[in-house]
Amino acid sequence: MTMSLSSPFSLLPLILFFFASPLLGSPDPSTIYDHLHLHGLPIGLLPKNITRFSIDSSTGRFQVFLDQPCNAKFENEVHYDFNVSGRLSYGQIAELAGISSQELFLWFPVKGIRVDLPTSGVIHFDVGVVDKQFSLSLFESPPDCTAADPVDQTFAFNGASVDLDGPFSKETQNLQLEDSEVRATS
């Protein structure tokens, strides 16, 4: 079949398609990785094989459902709970829950993630006590994630358990005082 260019109308459908296709927009994102990308975030912030998620496009609130808690290794170990949730906006995830980062032997909840300037090559993790910076290149693709137990957000201090998300308890303060008194009398 040959196409005759003798009629100006024969090229009209092709020209209309060429100029109208950008106006049609891109299809709705079908994966959580698509949503991260559309919000200027690297897709490697979440582990591989996430198929169940929900997102409210008007508020940016999202929830990701994993089959089991798992750990991934970047510069630090990162733990993902059964559910990860937060609020997506361009260049950041706020009100983040369900991700923890290990620093030395302690686990700290990641409360937010942001990319100030994509050209800087740096991504920031807000872990409450400090703002950790990592290279964006670490998060270019979703990491493999190995099965893990849920992370307990507490650690032992002189035999008492301290919640990293809450204030020190009266009992812990008393243990600190008793420990100081024992050292002073030694």
N, C-alpha and C positions, 0 to 999 in steps of 0.2 A: 504494500500500500504506500503510495507516495502522497505527499502533502503539497498542494499547490499554494504558493504564496501570492497568487494573483489577486486574491481578495483580501482587503484589509481586515475583514471580519474574522478570517481564519486564525489570526494571532490574538484576537481579543480575549478569549478564555485564558490563554497563557499569561497575557499581560495582567489581567484582573487577578489571577491567582498569585502572581509574583508580588504585586503591590498590596494585596489584601491579606496575605498570610501573616505578616507581622501584627496586623490589627486583630487577628483572631485570638492571639494570646497563646500561652503555653497551656497544655492540659493540666488539670488538677494534679498536685503531687500525689503519688500513690504509695510512697514509703516514708517512714520517718526520716530517712536519709535525704530524701528530696526536700522535705521541710527544713532540715538543717541547712542544706545548700542554699535554698531560697532566702534564708535569713542570714546569709553571709557567714555561716559557721561551717567548720570542717565536719565531714560525715563520720570521721573516726572518733568522735566523742562518745559514740554508743557502740557496743559490741556487734559482731556479725549476727546475721540470721534473725533479726527482730522482724516478726511478721504481724504481731498484734500491738496496736497502739490506737490512741484516740487523740484528737486535737480539736479544739474550738477555734476556728479561724478568726472569729471576731475578737477574742481575748488573748489568743496565743497559748492558752493553757493546754498542756499535753500530758499524756500518761503513756508510758511504755510498759509492756508486760513481758517479762522474761520467764522461760520455763523453770529456771532455777537461778539462785544467786551465783555469781561468777566473778573471777578476778582476771584482770588483764594487766600486762606489764608495759609501761611506757618508761619514763625515767624513774618513776615510782610505781608501786603496785596500786592499782585502782580496783575498788570493789563495787559491783553493781548488785543491788538488791533485786528481789522479785519484781518490784515496781519502781520505776524511775519517773518522777514528775517534775514539772516546772512551768515557767511561762516564757515562751519564745518571743523575742522581739529582734529587730535587726541587729546582728552583731553580739547578741547576748542571750543567756538563759538565766532568768532570775527565779527566786523562790524554789531553787532546786532541792529535791529530796531523793534519796535512794542511791547516791554515789558517795563513796568515801575514798580518801587518799591516804596511803600510809607514809608516814614520815618517821624515820628511825623505826621504833617498835610500836608506835601509837597510830591509831586510825582517827582521822579527822573528817567530819562530814563536809562535803563540797557544797557550799550554799549558793554559789553562782559561778558562771563562766562568761567571759567576755573577750571579744577581739576588738581592740580600739581602732587600729588601722591594719587592714589585711596586708598592706605592703610592709609593715614592721616585721612580719614573720613571727610575732609573739602572741600567745594566748594566755589569759590570766584566769587562775582558779582561786576563788575566794573560799578559804577554809576557816574563816572566822578569826583565827588568831593571826593569820598572815595571808598576804596575797602572793600566791606562787605563780611564777612565770615559766612557761614552757615554749619550746619551739613549735610553731604551727605544723611543721613538717612531720611531727610525731603523730598527728591526727589526720593524715591524708586519707587513710582507708580504715574501715572498721576493724578493730583488733579481734584476734581469736580470744575466746574467753573460756577459762577452765572452771569447772564446777567448784563451788566453795560454800562454806557455811555462812550464814548471815553474820555480819560484823556486829559485835557488841560495842556500842559507843561509850563504853566505860573502861576504866583501867583501875588497877589496884594501887592504893597509896597507903602504906603502913597497915595493910590488912583491911582497909575500908575501900569500898567501891565508890568512885567519883564519876558522875555523869558529865561528859564533856559538853553536853548541850545545856546543862543547867548550872545553877550556882553551887558552890561548895556547901555541903550539908553541915549542920551544927556538929554532928558526930565527927566528921572529918576534921573540922576546925579544932575540936577537943583533942583528937589524936595528934594533930600537929603540935598543939600546946604541950601535951604530955610528952611527946618525943623531944621537944625543946627542953623541957624541964629535966628529962633524964640525961640529956647531953650536958646540961649545965651542972648537974650534981656529980658527973663522972670525973 
